Amino acid sequence: MHQEAKRLTYLDNNATTAIAPEVFEAMVPYLTELYGNPSSAYAFGKRVGASLIAAREKVAALINADPKEIFFTSCGTESDNTAIWSALRTTGKKHLVTTAVEHSAIMNQGEYLETQGYKVTWLKVNSEGELDLKELENSIHEDTGIVSIMTANNETGVIFPIKEIAEICHKKGVLFHTDAVQCPGKIKIDVRDTNVDFLSLSGHKLHAPKGVGVLFVKRRTKLLPYVVGGGQERGKRGGTENVASIVGLGKAAELSLASLNDEQTRVRALRDKFEKTLEEKLPNIYINGKRDARLPNTSNIAFDFVEAEAILLRLDLEGICCSSGSACTTGSLDPSHVLSAMGLTPARARSCVRFSFSHYNTEADVDYALKVIPPIIEKLRAMSPLNPNHTDNHDYDVEAAREKEEKLMAETMAKINE
Ligand SMILES: *Cc1c(COP(=O)(O)O)cnc(C)c1O
């Protein structure tokens, strides 16, 4: 049976974003008639090359960099990997300092480096997701090649004091990389003010296409190419440029500068209304992350006594997209490493859902979500064995309840796939 088409309510903008119509429009010529290779010597190629120069200038303007400090890559992950790999290679040092709450692009690279004889310090966070800068300072020693700390966390939106962190690193003579993938259009990014050495961005988190990223490298900082090939990107990143996506990213950079104010006022107000209303309607919910030090678009909420995956499936049936922090692999519901690092119990961490808004969300989206979410949580809680108010709480069987929940999830999945 075909499900009635529901309006899509997209509240998962930290996972990826819609391509802005202006971005798409700017790209079209480079996917159609302007297909020349930007490295070619004839005018047809040079014209394409000129579009790369313009895009580089726009991206530089977004973060107050010089265009010469901008290198285009294939994604945020490649930018993150390049910065760390290059810093360790150029310094010859064997120690990386990072946090326990990084994106997998950093976390899994750190774990890989550990298998290759490198040492990694995983800085802890407190229950609000904040770092202890004293601990950071103490963790840096003479074999430390680089410190990598994200500007803002993708799961909770918690913002780190990047300028202070860069200062600590430089005082100790160590390079500093920051993953700022979540920040464009949400908070101001200024590489001159914060004085970072490397900074990563990703196109698809700022309304540009997937498969294009940026690595900012401060002038006079050594950079070894991670992808070795032709002389593209001034010899620092081989491979014919993803011209259309880079042009799109340039346009998106321009737009995100222009939408910064809207994001910090209107989008923030939508997010705050969303949280406040849910808190009024539902007991036993908790907002994760330090409230006043978060990205204006992100809301990560614990709904005690229910499994996030069950919430997500039911919201999906109502056309609402959002996510849980957990990487739901082969049915094992591992709690998010970020929420675990903040000290949430596994049960509470498994109850957390992330809602992330954007410039394109409206009051109607939020009102719809606020109408749909509370009854779903109430229904799930009524049948949850974890709920202390549950009627048959005295002799409940957690295993049986989980089995029942999994069966329900499988049925829901089957229904979706019909
Ligand atoms: C999405 C994301 C990345 C990865 O970017 P890709 O372009 O998908 O590789 C890295 N870091 C953070 C914080 C992200 O949110």
Ligand as a Chemical Component Dictionary entry (heavy atoms), coordinates in Angstrom:
data_LIG
# 
_chem_comp.id                   LIG 
_chem_comp.type                 NON-POLYMER 
_chem_comp.pdbx_formal_charge   0 
_chem_comp.three_letter_code    LIG 
# 
loop_
_chem_comp_atom.comp_id 
_chem_comp_atom.atom_id 
_chem_comp_atom.alt_atom_id 
_chem_comp_atom.type_symbol 
_chem_comp_atom.charge 
_chem_comp_atom.model_Cartn_x 
_chem_comp_atom.model_Cartn_y 
_chem_comp_atom.model_Cartn_z 
_chem_comp_atom.pdbx_ordinal 
LIG C1 C1 C 0 29.860 16.499 8.336  1  
LIG C2 C2 C 0 31.046 16.753 9.164  2  
LIG C3 C3 C 0 32.322 16.357 8.724  3  
LIG C4 C4 C 0 32.552 15.586 7.465  4  
LIG O1 O1 O 0 32.344 16.318 6.301  5  
LIG P1 P1 P 0 32.168 15.505 4.919  6  
LIG O2 O2 O 0 32.190 16.534 3.872  7  
LIG O3 O3 O 0 30.865 14.792 5.027  8  
LIG O4 O4 O 0 33.316 14.562 4.826  9  
LIG C5 C5 C 0 33.401 16.641 9.529  10 
LIG N1 N1 N 0 33.234 17.292 10.695 11 
LIG C6 C6 C 0 32.054 17.682 11.141 12 
LIG C7 C7 C 0 31.945 18.409 12.439 13 
LIG C8 C8 C 0 30.902 17.421 10.400 14 
LIG O5 O5 O 0 29.719 17.809 10.866 15 
# 
loop_
_chem_comp_bond.comp_id 
_chem_comp_bond.atom_id_1 
_chem_comp_bond.atom_id_2 
_chem_comp_bond.value_order 
_chem_comp_bond.pdbx_ordinal 
LIG C1 C2 SING 1  
LIG C2 C3 SING 2  
LIG C2 C8 DOUB 3  
LIG C3 C4 SING 4  
LIG C3 C5 DOUB 5  
LIG C4 O1 SING 6  
LIG O1 P1 SING 7  
LIG P1 O2 DOUB 8  
LIG P1 O3 SING 9  
LIG P1 O4 SING 10 
LIG C5 N1 SING 11 
LIG N1 C6 DOUB 12 
LIG C6 C7 SING 13 
LIG C6 C8 SING 14 
LIG C8 O5 SING 15 
# 
